[in-house]
Amino acid sequence: MKIDILTLFPEMFETFCETSIIGRAIKTGKVIIKVHNIRDYSNDPHKRVDDYGYGGGSGMVLMPEPVKRAIDSVKTKDSKVILLTPQGQPYNQKKALELKLEKHLVLVCGHYEGFDERIRYFVDEEISIGDYVLTGGELASMVITDSVVRLIDGVIKTESHTNDSFSQDLLDYPVYTHPLIFEGHSVPEVLTSGNHAKINAWRLEQQIKRTKNRRPDLLEKR
């Protein structure tokens, strides 16, 4: 998979692309991630990419020309171009699994007061990572990149994400490690029994119980 990220602040991605699972996935060739500065596609001698909005109002608006040029510079027949905006469709694990199947993702990060509305004509989809507003789309693009890359075959063990929260409209079961007893709290006896049938049954029971208590809306979907 290839992921191109269009942003005004490429320096924000330096550590993100070098560490942990993302860094390993890049080094092993499981994913190619390239970050592009939208300012590089401005024809303005000062590399300006924003201007005041027609009709007044506070804040600056990202102009369509440099964004369109940036998209065109990376887009191919295999690309899915995604605009990151609070007005997009809510992001979830199901969408992450869908995006994992794409050959090429182009993530467009906004900033300032917003995008010129005409930018929407040049994207395939709009995604929001939650009902709140960020200063820009950079963090949202990292969220999507991280959640998709970890699903790519060979990046992490398949069993590490098949039981993730939300994968089956259930939250994940509780997990424990050493010590056996910590400040009076013990590891459930079933987990030390060696009986894998009982352990699996307990884990499913805990998933249902936890989902019912914390996210009953997921059980309604299920």
SVG drawing of the C-alpha trace seen along z (x, -y; Angstrom):
<svg xmlns="http://www.w3.org/2000/svg" viewBox="-30 -41 44 68">
<polyline fill="none" stroke="black" stroke-width="0.4" points="0.0,0.0 1.0,-3.6 -0.2,-6.6 0.4,-10.2 -0.4,-12.9 -0.9,-16.5 -0.3,-19.0 0.9,-22.4 3.0,-21.0 5.1,-18.0 7.4,-18.3 4.6,-16.9 5.0,-13.5 8.8,-13.0 8.6,-11.1 5.3,-9.5 6.9,-7.8 10.0,-6.7 8.8,-5.0 6.8,-2.0 4.7,0.1 4.5,-2.6 8.3,-2.9 8.8,0.9 6.1,1.2 7.9,-1.4 11.4,0.2 10.1,3.7 8.3,2.3 4.8,3.1 3.7,-0.4 5.1,-3.5 4.2,-6.8 5.1,-10.1 4.3,-13.5 3.9,-16.5 3.9,-20.2 0.9,-21.9 2.9,-25.1 5.2,-23.6 2.2,-23.7 1.4,-27.4 2.2,-29.8 2.4,-32.7 6.1,-34.0 5.6,-33.8 4.1,-30.3 0.8,-31.6 -2.0,-29.1 -4.8,-30.9 -6.9,-34.0 -9.8,-35.8 -13.2,-34.3 -15.8,-35.9 -18.6,-37.3 -16.5,-38.1 -16.1,-36.1 -13.1,-35.2 -10.2,-33.2 -8.4,-32.3 -9.6,-29.9 -7.4,-27.4 -7.4,-28.2 -8.4,-25.5 -5.5,-25.9 -2.6,-24.6 -4.6,-21.8 -5.8,-20.7 -2.3,-20.8 -1.0,-18.7 -3.8,-16.1 -3.0,-15.9 0.7,-15.4 0.1,-12.1 -3.2,-10.8 -3.3,-7.7 -6.1,-5.5 -5.7,-3.4 -6.0,-6.4 -8.7,-7.1 -8.6,-10.7 -9.9,-11.5 -10.6,-14.9 -10.3,-15.1 -13.0,-17.3 -15.4,-17.4 -18.2,-17.3 -17.2,-13.9 -18.6,-10.5 -17.6,-9.2 -14.6,-6.9 -14.7,-3.5 -13.0,0.0 -15.2,1.1 -14.0,-1.8 -10.4,-1.0 -10.9,2.5 -12.3,1.1 -9.4,-1.3 -6.9,1.5 -7.9,3.0 -7.0,-0.1 -3.8,-0.3 -3.3,-4.0 -4.7,-6.5 -4.3,-10.3 -5.1,-12.1 -5.7,-15.8 -5.2,-17.8 -6.9,-21.1 -6.0,-24.0 -7.1,-27.6 -10.8,-28.3 -11.5,-25.6 -11.3,-24.6 -12.6,-26.5 -15.8,-24.5 -14.7,-23.7 -12.0,-21.4 -14.7,-18.9 -15.1,-18.3 -11.7,-16.7 -11.9,-14.2 -13.6,-10.8 -14.6,-10.8 -14.8,-12.9 -14.0,-11.4 -14.3,-12.7 -12.6,-11.0 -15.0,-12.5 -17.5,-15.2 -15.0,-17.8 -12.8,-20.3 -9.0,-20.1 -6.6,-22.9 -5.9,-20.9 -6.2,-17.5 -2.7,-16.3 -3.7,-14.4 -6.7,-12.9 -4.5,-11.7 -2.2,-10.0 -5.1,-8.3 -6.3,-6.9 -2.8,-5.9 -2.1,-4.1 -5.4,-2.3 -5.1,-1.1 -1.4,-0.2 -1.6,2.1 -4.2,4.1 -1.9,4.8 -0.9,8.4 2.5,8.9 2.6,5.7 1.5,7.3 0.3,10.8 -3.2,11.3 -4.5,12.6 -3.4,9.3 -6.1,7.4 -8.9,10.0 -10.3,9.6 -9.7,5.8 -12.4,3.7 -15.1,3.0 -13.9,5.8 -17.1,7.8 -19.1,4.9 -17.8,5.9 -15.2,4.3 -12.1,6.3 -11.9,8.6 -9.7,7.7 -6.1,8.9 -3.6,9.5 0.1,10.2 2.5,10.6 2.3,10.4 -0.5,12.8 -1.7,10.6 -1.3,6.8 -2.4,4.7 -5.0,7.2 -6.3,7.7 -5.9,11.2 -5.8,12.5 -9.0,14.4 -8.5,18.1 -9.8,19.2 -6.8,17.6 -4.3,19.7 -6.4,23.0 -4.8,24.0 -8.3,24.9 -8.5,23.0 -12.2,23.7 -13.1,22.2 -10.7,19.3 -12.3,18.5 -15.8,18.8 -14.8,16.5 -13.3,13.9 -16.5,13.8 -18.6,13.5 -16.4,10.6 -16.6,8.9 -20.4,9.0 -20.6,7.8 -18.1,5.0 -19.9,3.9 -23.3,4.0 -22.0,1.8 -19.9,-0.7 -21.2,-0.7 -24.7,0.8 -25.2,-0.8 -22.7,1.7 -24.8,4.6 -27.8,3.1 -25.9,3.1 -24.7,6.7"/>
</svg>
